[in-house]
Amino acid sequence: MPAEKFFEDIETECRKVNKLFEDYEPLLEKIKDHPPDFIEIGSLAMMLHSFYNGLENIFSRIARKIDKSLPEGMDWHKELLERMSKRTKNRKYAVLSENMCEELQEYLGFRHFTRHSYACDLDWALMKDLVLRSDDVKDKVLSEIKSFIEKIS
């Protein structure tokens, strides 16, 4: 994959993550004052799922293009995230700070939960914090990704 295509793909994924939050902004504003109902909880779970998927798409592209490999095995998603907070033999800069990596582990865990559960298993009390801070986390992680891309381009 040519370098310009790689950078273009990363930028596209970042735009999609931002668009996701733009689309959910009315619901995110609403739940600040009113607890979400069952349908809204399911929708917010999908938002969190999509948010982390978008980030993982970026991390996977970096791993394939720069690191030259994706982790393998049962814990490959977790290993991929952790790899992004470290330098590798092919990458002299970490993509994420250690703090961001720790914060994103919660979103990875929630994404895993939603993939293997029913909507009726979702509990607002357990996901509320992830939802309410997701916009801030999104801004921070995209800023770290942008900083990484600027260093390597």
C-alpha positions as CSV (number, residue, x, y, z in Angstrom):
1,M,0.0,0.0,0.0
2,P,1.5,3.3,-1.0
3,A,2.2,5.8,1.8
4,E,-0.3,8.3,0.6
5,K,-3.1,5.7,0.6
6,F,-2.1,4.7,4.1
7,F,-2.4,8.3,5.4
8,E,-5.7,8.8,3.4
9,D,-7.2,5.6,5.0
10,I,-6.2,6.8,8.5
11,E,-7.8,10.2,7.8
12,T,-11.0,8.6,6.5
13,E,-11.3,6.5,9.7
14,C,-10.8,9.6,11.9
15,R,-13.5,11.4,9.9
16,K,-15.9,8.5,10.4
17,V,-15.2,8.5,14.1
18,N,-16.0,12.2,14.3
19,K,-19.1,11.7,12.1
20,L,-20.3,9.0,14.5
21,F,-20.2,11.5,17.4
22,E,-21.8,14.3,15.3
23,D,-24.7,11.9,14.5
24,Y,-25.1,10.9,18.2
25,E,-24.8,14.4,19.6
26,P,-28.5,15.0,20.1
27,L,-28.8,11.8,22.1
28,L,-25.6,12.5,24.0
29,E,-27.0,15.9,25.0
30,K,-30.4,14.5,25.9
31,I,-29.0,11.9,28.3
32,K,-27.2,14.5,30.3
33,D,-30.6,15.5,31.8
34,H,-32.7,12.4,31.2
35,P,-31.7,8.7,31.7
36,P,-32.0,6.8,28.4
37,D,-34.7,4.3,27.8
38,F,-34.2,0.8,26.6
39,I,-33.9,1.7,22.9
40,E,-31.6,4.6,23.6
41,I,-29.3,2.4,25.7
42,G,-29.1,0.0,22.8
43,S,-28.3,2.8,20.5
44,L,-25.6,4.1,22.8
45,A,-24.1,0.7,23.1
46,M,-23.9,0.6,19.3
47,M,-22.2,4.0,19.4
48,L,-19.5,2.8,21.8
49,H,-19.1,-0.4,19.8
50,S,-18.6,1.6,16.5
51,F,-16.3,4.1,18.3
52,Y,-13.9,1.3,19.3
53,N,-14.2,-0.5,16.0
54,G,-13.1,2.7,14.2
55,L,-10.1,3.1,16.5
56,E,-9.2,-0.6,16.0
57,N,-9.4,-0.1,12.2
58,I,-6.8,2.6,12.6
59,F,-4.6,0.5,14.9
60,S,-4.8,-2.5,12.5
61,R,-3.8,-0.4,9.5
62,I,-0.7,0.9,11.5
63,A,0.2,-2.6,12.6
64,R,-0.1,-4.0,9.0
65,K,1.7,-1.1,7.3
66,I,4.3,-0.1,9.7
67,D,4.8,-3.0,12.2
68,K,4.3,-5.5,9.3
69,S,2.1,-7.8,11.3
70,L,-1.1,-8.1,13.4
71,P,-1.1,-9.9,16.7
72,E,-2.5,-13.4,16.6
73,G,-4.4,-15.6,19.0
74,M,-7.3,-15.2,21.3
75,D,-6.2,-11.9,22.8
76,W,-5.1,-10.3,19.6
77,H,-7.5,-7.3,20.1
78,K,-6.0,-6.6,23.5
79,E,-2.4,-7.1,22.2
80,L,-3.0,-4.8,19.3
81,L,-4.2,-2.0,21.7
82,E,-1.2,-2.5,24.0
83,R,1.2,-2.5,21.1
84,M,0.0,0.9,20.1
85,S,1.3,2.3,23.4
86,K,4.8,1.0,22.7
87,R,7.6,1.5,20.1
88,T,8.3,-1.5,17.9
89,K,11.3,-2.5,15.8
90,N,9.6,-0.9,12.8
91,R,8.0,2.0,14.6
92,K,10.1,4.4,16.7
93,Y,7.1,6.2,18.1
94,A,4.2,5.0,20.2
95,V,0.8,5.8,18.7
96,L,-0.9,6.1,22.1
97,S,0.2,7.2,25.6
98,E,0.0,4.6,28.3
99,N,-2.9,6.5,29.9
100,M,-4.9,6.5,26.7
101,C,-4.2,2.8,26.2
102,E,-5.5,2.1,29.7
103,E,-8.6,4.2,29.1
104,L,-9.3,2.5,25.8
105,Q,-9.1,-1.0,27.4
106,E,-12.5,-0.2,29.0
107,Y,-14.0,0.6,25.6
108,L,-12.4,-2.6,24.1
109,G,-13.9,-4.6,27.0
110,F,-17.3,-3.0,26.5
111,R,-17.2,-3.7,22.7
112,H,-16.3,-7.4,23.5
113,F,-19.3,-7.5,25.9
114,T,-21.7,-6.1,23.4
115,R,-20.6,-8.6,20.7
116,H,-21.5,-11.5,23.0
117,S,-24.6,-10.3,24.8
118,Y,-28.3,-9.4,24.2
119,A,-29.6,-5.9,24.3
120,C,-31.6,-6.8,27.4
121,D,-28.2,-7.5,29.2
122,L,-27.1,-3.9,28.8
123,D,-27.1,-2.0,32.1
124,W,-27.1,1.8,31.9
125,A,-25.4,2.1,35.3
126,L,-22.4,0.0,34.0
127,M,-22.1,1.9,30.7
128,K,-23.0,5.4,31.7
129,D,-19.5,6.6,32.5
130,L,-18.1,5.2,29.2
131,V,-20.8,7.1,27.3
132,L,-20.6,10.4,29.2
133,R,-16.8,10.6,28.7
134,S,-16.7,9.1,25.3
135,D,-16.6,12.5,23.4
136,D,-13.7,13.7,25.5
137,V,-11.9,10.3,25.0
138,K,-12.5,10.6,21.3
139,D,-11.0,14.0,21.1
140,K,-7.9,12.9,23.1
141,V,-7.3,9.7,21.2
142,L,-7.7,11.3,17.8
143,S,-5.3,14.0,18.9
144,E,-2.7,11.3,19.8
145,I,-3.2,9.5,16.5
146,K,-2.9,12.8,14.6
147,S,0.3,13.6,16.5
148,F,1.7,10.2,15.6
149,I,0.9,10.6,12.0
150,E,2.6,14.0,11.9
151,K,5.7,12.5,13.4
152,I,5.9,9.8,10.7
153,S,4.9,11.8,7.7
